[in-house]
Amino acid sequence: MAAIVDKETCIGCEACVGECPVEAIEMMEGKADINDKCVDCGACVDICPVSAITLD
């Protein structure tokens, strides 16, 4: 599984960046981007106010 960001839905609020326990989320061009450090914990999914992040 991998966390996926829907770039169309992401509003760039950065809530997920601070919530990620392994620092796997960066902002790229104003949108969240999840790198290979992701451990699929789901913390970003739970905190996203617009449900732009899902676990695949």
DRENLUM-688713 format. One record per atom (N, C-alpha, C, O, CB): atom name; x, y, z. Coordinates in pm, whole numbers. Glycine has a CB too. Example, Ala and Ser with C-alpha at 12.3 -4.5 7.8 and 13.67 -1.06 7.14 Angstrom:
% DRENLUM-688713
<site atom="N" px="1319" py="-569" pz="780"/>
<site atom="CA" px="1230" py="-450" pz="780"/>
<site atom="C" px="1320" py="-330" pz="780"/>
<site atom="O" px="1424" py="-332" pz="846"/>
<site atom="CB" px="1131" py="-447" pz="905"/>
<site atom="N" px="1285" py="-225" pz="708"/>
<site atom="CA" px="1367" py="-106" pz="714"/>
<site atom="C" px="1290" py="3" pz="787"/>
<site atom="O" px="1341" py="114" pz="804"/>
<site atom="CB" px="1408" py="-60" pz="572"/>
% end
This chain:
% DRENLUM-688713
<site atom="N" px="84" py="-119" pz="0"/>
<site atom="CA" px="0" py="0" pz="0"/>
<site atom="C" px="88" py="125" pz="0"/>
<site atom="O" px="202" py="124" pz="47"/>
<site atom="CB" px="-95" py="0" pz="122"/>
<site atom="N" px="32" py="229" pz="-53"/>
<site atom="CA" px="103" py="356" pz="-54"/>
<site atom="C" px="2" py="469" pz="-43"/>
<site atom="O" px="-109" py="462" pz="-97"/>
<site atom="CB" px="188" py="372" pz="-183"/>
<site atom="N" px="41" py="573" pz="28"/>
<site atom="CA" px="-45" py="691" pz="38"/>
<site atom="C" px="-35" py="768" pz="-93"/>
<site atom="O" px="73" py="783" pz="-150"/>
<site atom="CB" px="-4" py="782" pz="160"/>
<site atom="N" px="-149" py="815" pz="-139"/>
<site atom="CA" px="-156" py="887" pz="-266"/>
<site atom="C" px="-227" py="1020" pz="-244"/>
<site atom="O" px="-330" py="1025" pz="-177"/>
<site atom="CB" px="-228" py="803" pz="-374"/>
<site atom="N" px="-171" py="1126" pz="-301"/>
<site atom="CA" px="-232" py="1259" pz="-292"/>
<site atom="C" px="-303" py="1290" pz="-423"/>
<site atom="O" px="-245" py="1281" pz="-531"/>
<site atom="CB" px="-124" py="1367" pz="-259"/>
<site atom="N" px="-429" py="1328" pz="-411"/>
<site atom="CA" px="-504" py="1376" pz="-527"/>
<site atom="C" px="-470" py="1525" pz="-540"/>
<site atom="O" px="-520" py="1608" pz="-464"/>
<site atom="CB" px="-663" py="1352" pz="-512"/>
<site atom="N" px="-385" py="1559" pz="-636"/>
<site atom="CA" px="-336" py="1696" pz="-653"/>
<site atom="C" px="-449" py="1794" pz="-686"/>
<site atom="O" px="-436" py="1913" pz="-657"/>
<site atom="CB" px="-231" py="1700" pz="-762"/>
<site atom="N" px="-555" py="1747" pz="-745"/>
<site atom="CA" px="-669" py="1835" pz="-778"/>
<site atom="C" px="-746" py="1874" pz="-651"/>
<site atom="O" px="-801" py="1983" pz="-643"/>
<site atom="CB" px="-764" py="1766" pz="-878"/>
<site atom="N" px="-748" py="1784" pz="-553"/>
<site atom="CA" px="-824" py="1807" pz="-431"/>
<site atom="C" px="-740" py="1877" pz="-323"/>
<site atom="O" px="-793" py="1954" pz="-244"/>
<site atom="CB" px="-876" py="1676" pz="-377"/>
<site atom="N" px="-611" py="1850" pz="-321"/>
<site atom="CA" px="-521" py="1908" pz="-220"/>
<site atom="C" px="-528" py="2061" pz="-225"/>
<site atom="O" px="-518" py="2121" pz="-332"/>
<site atom="CB" px="-375" py="1860" pz="-242"/>
<site atom="N" px="-544" py="2123" pz="-106"/>
<site atom="CA" px="-552" py="2269" pz="-98"/>
<site atom="C" px="-422" py="2331" pz="-47"/>
<site atom="O" px="-413" py="2453" pz="-29"/>
<site atom="CB" px="-668" py="2309" pz="-8"/>
<site atom="N" px="-321" py="2248" pz="-22"/>
<site atom="CA" px="-191" py="2299" pz="21"/>
<site atom="C" px="-187" py="2353" pz="162"/>
<site atom="O" px="-107" py="2441" pz="191"/>
<site atom="CB" px="-148" py="2404" pz="-71"/>
<site atom="N" px="-271" py="2303" pz="249"/>
<site atom="CA" px="-279" py="2355" pz="386"/>
<site atom="C" px="-162" py="2313" pz="474"/>
<site atom="O" px="-138" py="2374" pz="578"/>
<site atom="CB" px="-408" py="2308" pz="449"/>
<site atom="N" px="-89" py="2211" pz="435"/>
<site atom="CA" px="27" py="2158" pz="506"/>
<site atom="C" px="-4" py="2087" pz="637"/>
<site atom="O" px="88" py="2058" pz="714"/>
<site atom="CB" px="120" py="2269" pz="533"/>
<site atom="N" px="-129" py="2058" pz="666"/>
<site atom="CA" px="-164" py="1987" pz="789"/>
<site atom="C" px="-98" py="1849" pz="794"/>
<site atom="O" px="-54" py="1805" pz="900"/>
<site atom="CB" px="-317" py="1971" pz="801"/>
<site atom="N" px="-90" py="1783" pz="681"/>
<site atom="CA" px="-32" py="1649" pz="673"/>
<site atom="C" px="119" py="1650" pz="698"/>
<site atom="O" px="174" py="1554" pz="752"/>
<site atom="CB" px="-61" py="1588" pz="538"/>
<site atom="N" px="185" py="1758" pz="659"/>
<site atom="CA" px="331" py="1767" pz="674"/>
<site atom="C" px="369" py="1754" pz="822"/>
<site atom="O" px="458" py="1677" pz="857"/>
<site atom="CB" px="385" py="1900" pz="616"/>
<site atom="N" px="302" py="1829" pz="907"/>
<site atom="CA" px="331" py="1824" pz="1050"/>
<site atom="C" px="284" py="1698" pz="1119"/>
<site atom="O" px="335" py="1661" pz="1224"/>
<site atom="CB" px="269" py="1942" pz="1117"/>
<site atom="N" px="187" py="1632" pz="1060"/>
<site atom="CA" px="129" py="1511" pz="1121"/>
<site atom="C" px="210" py="1385" pz="1090"/>
<site atom="O" px="204" py="1288" pz="1165"/>
<site atom="CB" px="-13" py="1491" pz="1072"/>
<site atom="N" px="285" py="1386" pz="983"/>
<site atom="CA" px="359" py="1266" pz="941"/>
<site atom="C" px="473" py="1233" pz="1038"/>
<site atom="O" px="562" py="1316" pz="1059"/>
<site atom="CB" px="416" py="1287" pz="799"/>
<site atom="N" px="470" py="1114" pz="1098"/>
<site atom="CA" px="571" py="1079" pz="1198"/>
<site atom="C" px="708" py="1046" pz="1139"/>
<site atom="O" px="807" py="1040" pz="1213"/>
<site atom="CB" px="524" py="963" pz="1279"/>
<site atom="N" px="716" py="1023" pz="1009"/>
<site atom="CA" px="843" py="986" pz="946"/>
<site atom="C" px="891" py="1090" pz="845"/>
<site atom="O" px="982" py="1062" pz="767"/>
<site atom="CB" px="830" py="852" pz="878"/>
<site atom="N" px="831" py="1208" pz="846"/>
<site atom="CA" px="869" py="1318" pz="757"/>
<site atom="C" px="871" py="1276" pz="611"/>
<site atom="O" px="965" py="1305" pz="538"/>
<site atom="CB" px="1006" py="1372" pz="797"/>
<site atom="N" px="765" py="1207" pz="569"/>
<site atom="CA" px="756" py="1156" pz="432"/>
<site atom="C" px="677" py="1249" pz="340"/>
<site atom="O" px="657" py="1217" pz="223"/>
<site atom="CB" px="692" py="1020" pz="432"/>
<site atom="N" px="633" py="1363" pz="391"/>
<site atom="CA" px="551" py="1453" pz="309"/>
<site atom="C" px="620" py="1588" pz="295"/>
<site atom="O" px="661" py="1649" pz="394"/>
<site atom="CB" px="410" py="1471" pz="370"/>
<site atom="N" px="632" py="1632" pz="171"/>
<site atom="CA" px="690" py="1761" pz="139"/>
<site atom="C" px="589" py="1838" pz="55"/>
<site atom="O" px="500" py="1779" pz="-5"/>
<site atom="CB" px="827" py="1747" pz="64"/>
<site atom="N" px="604" py="1968" pz="53"/>
<site atom="CA" px="520" py="2049" pz="-34"/>
<site atom="C" px="596" py="2073" pz="-164"/>
<site atom="O" px="709" py="2119" pz="-163"/>
<site atom="CB" px="479" py="2184" pz="34"/>
<site atom="N" px="531" py="2040" pz="-275"/>
<site atom="CA" px="589" py="2060" pz="-407"/>
<site atom="C" px="489" py="2139" pz="-490"/>
<site atom="O" px="378" py="2093" pz="-516"/>
<site atom="CB" px="625" py="1924" pz="-475"/>
<site atom="N" px="530" py="2258" pz="-531"/>
<site atom="CA" px="444" py="2345" pz="-609"/>
<site atom="C" px="309" py="2370" pz="-541"/>
<site atom="O" px="205" py="2376" pz="-606"/>
<site atom="CB" px="421" py="2285" pz="-747"/>
<site atom="N" px="313" py="2384" pz="-407"/>
<site atom="CA" px="194" py="2416" pz="-330"/>
<site atom="C" px="103" py="2299" pz="-299"/>
<site atom="O" px="-8" py="2319" pz="-249"/>
<site atom="CB" px="118" py="2517" pz="-402"/>
<site atom="N" px="147" py="2178" pz="-327"/>
<site atom="CA" px="66" py="2058" pz="-302"/>
<site atom="C" px="149" py="1956" pz="-225"/>
<site atom="O" px="272" py="1955" pz="-235"/>
<site atom="CB" px="14" py="1996" pz="-436"/>
<site atom="N" px="82" py="1871" pz="-148"/>
<site atom="CA" px="151" py="1767" pz="-73"/>
<site atom="C" px="208" py="1663" pz="-168"/>
<site atom="O" px="145" py="1626" pz="-267"/>
<site atom="CB" px="57" py="1701" pz="29"/>
<site atom="N" px="329" py="1615" pz="-136"/>
<site atom="CA" px="394" py="1512" pz="-215"/>
<site atom="C" px="452" py="1410" pz="-117"/>
<site atom="O" px="527" py="1447" pz="-26"/>
<site atom="CB" px="505" py="1571" pz="-309"/>
<site atom="N" px="418" py="1284" pz="-135"/>
<site atom="CA" px="461" py="1179" pz="-43"/>
<site atom="C" px="578" py="1103" pz="-104"/>
<site atom="O" px="571" py="1054" pz="-216"/>
<site atom="CB" px="345" py="1082" pz="-10"/>
<site atom="N" px="688" py="1096" pz="-27"/>
<site atom="CA" px="808" py="1029" pz="-78"/>
<site atom="C" px="818" py="885" pz="-29"/>
<site atom="O" px="726" py="833" pz="34"/>
<site atom="CB" px="933" py="1106" pz="-38"/>
<site atom="N" px="930" py="821" pz="-58"/>
<site atom="CA" px="946" py="679" pz="-28"/>
<site atom="C" px="972" py="647" pz="119"/>
<site atom="O" px="989" py="531" pz="155"/>
<site atom="CB" px="1057" py="624" pz="-109"/>
<site atom="N" px="977" py="749" pz="205"/>
<site atom="CA" px="989" py="726" pz="350"/>
<site atom="C" px="855" py="682" pz="411"/>
<site atom="O" px="851" py="638" pz="526"/>
<site atom="CB" px="1039" py="853" pz="420"/>
<site atom="N" px="748" py="694" pz="335"/>
<site atom="CA" px="612" py="665" pz="384"/>
<site atom="C" px="603" py="521" pz="436"/>
<site atom="O" px="649" py="427" pz="371"/>
<site atom="CB" px="509" py="687" pz="271"/>
<site atom="N" px="543" py="506" pz="555"/>
<site atom="CA" px="524" py="374" pz="616"/>
<site atom="C" px="376" py="336" pz="620"/>
<site atom="O" px="338" py="242" pz="691"/>
<site atom="CB" px="582" py="373" pz="758"/>
<site atom="N" px="293" py="407" pz="545"/>
<site atom="CA" px="150" py="376" pz="534"/>
<site atom="C" px="76" py="373" pz="667"/>
<site atom="O" px="-10" py="287" pz="689"/>
<site atom="CB" px="133" py="244" pz="465"/>
<site atom="N" px="110" py="466" pz="756"/>
<site atom="CA" px="45" py="468" pz="888"/>
<site atom="C" px="-96" py="527" pz="882"/>
<site atom="O" px="-179" py="497" pz="967"/>
<site atom="CB" px="130" py="548" pz="986"/>
<site atom="N" px="-123" py="611" pz="782"/>
<site atom="CA" px="-255" py="670" pz="767"/>
<site atom="C" px="-278" py="799" pz="844"/>
<site atom="O" px="-388" py="853" pz="841"/>
<site atom="CB" px="-355" py="573" pz="809"/>
<site atom="N" px="-177" py="849" pz="912"/>
<site atom="CA" px="-193" py="974" pz="988"/>
<site atom="C" px="-232" py="1089" pz="898"/>
<site atom="O" px="-314" py="1173" pz="935"/>
<site atom="CB" px="-64" py="1008" pz="1064"/>
<site atom="N" px="-175" py="1095" pz="780"/>
<site atom="CA" px="-206" py="1203" pz="686"/>
<site atom="C" px="-348" py="1192" pz="632"/>
<site atom="O" px="-414" py="1293" pz="607"/>
<site atom="CB" px="-106" py="1203" pz="570"/>
<site atom="N" px="-395" py="1070" pz="615"/>
<site atom="CA" px="-531" py="1047" pz="567"/>
<site atom="C" px="-630" py="1102" pz="668"/>
<site atom="O" px="-727" py="1168" pz="632"/>
<site atom="CB" px="-557" py="896" pz="541"/>
<site atom="N" px="-605" py="1074" pz="795"/>
<site atom="CA" px="-696" py="1116" pz="902"/>
<site atom="C" px="-698" py="1268" pz="922"/>
<site atom="O" px="-802" py="1323" pz="957"/>
<site atom="CB" px="-656" py="1049" pz="1031"/>
<site atom="N" px="-585" py="1336" pz="899"/>
<site atom="CA" px="-577" py="1479" pz="927"/>
<site atom="C" px="-619" py="1567" pz="809"/>
<site atom="O" px="-653" py="1684" pz="828"/>
<site atom="CB" px="-436" py="1514" pz="968"/>
<site atom="N" px="-618" py="1514" pz="688"/>
<site atom="CA" px="-647" py="1596" pz="570"/>
<site atom="C" px="-792" py="1648" pz="574"/>
<site atom="O" px="-886" py="1569" pz="577"/>
<site atom="CB" px="-624" py="1514" pz="442"/>
<site atom="N" px="-809" py="1780" pz="573"/>
<site atom="CA" px="-944" py="1837" pz="585"/>
<site atom="C" px="-1032" py="1822" pz="459"/>
<site atom="O" px="-1153" py="1840" pz="465"/>
<site atom="CB" px="-934" py="1981" pz="619"/>
<site atom="N" px="-968" py="1789" pz="345"/>
<site atom="CA" px="-1045" py="1776" pz="221"/>
<site atom="C" px="-1038" py="1635" pz="162"/>
<site atom="O" px="-1078" py="1613" pz="48"/>
<site atom="CB" px="-995" py="1877" pz="118"/>
<site atom="N" px="-989" py="1541" pz="240"/>
<site atom="CA" px="-978" py="1399" pz="198"/>
<site atom="C" px="-902" py="1383" pz="67"/>
<site atom="O" px="-941" py="1305" pz="-20"/>
<site atom="CB" px="-1118" py="1339" pz="183"/>
<site atom="N" px="-792" py="1458" pz="54"/>
<site atom="CA" px="-710" py="1451" pz="-67"/>
<site atom="C" px="-611" py="1335" pz="-64"/>
<site atom="O" px="-551" py="1303" pz="-167"/>
<site atom="CB" px="-636" py="1580" pz="-86"/>
<site atom="N" px="-593" py="1272" pz="52"/>
<site atom="CA" px="-495" py="1165" pz="65"/>
<site atom="C" px="-568" py="1034" pz="96"/>
<site atom="O" px="-655" py="1027" pz="183"/>
<site atom="CB" px="-390" py="1198" pz="176"/>
<site atom="N" px="-529" py="931" pz="23"/>
<site atom="CA" px="-587" py="798" pz="44"/>
<site atom="C" px="-475" py="695" pz="51"/>
<site atom="O" px="-364" py="718" pz="1"/>
<site atom="CB" px="-688" py="761" pz="-69"/>
<site atom="N" px="-504" py="582" pz="112"/>
<site atom="CA" px="-411" py="469" pz="110"/>
<site atom="C" px="-454" py="376" pz="-2"/>
<site atom="O" px="-570" py="334" pz="-8"/>
<site atom="CB" px="-406" py="395" pz="249"/>
<site atom="N" px="-361" py="344" pz="-89"/>
<site atom="CA" px="-391" py="258" pz="-203"/>
<site atom="C" px="-353" py="115" pz="-172"/>
<site atom="O" px="-371" py="27" pz="-255"/>
<site atom="CB" px="-318" py="306" pz="-328"/>
% end
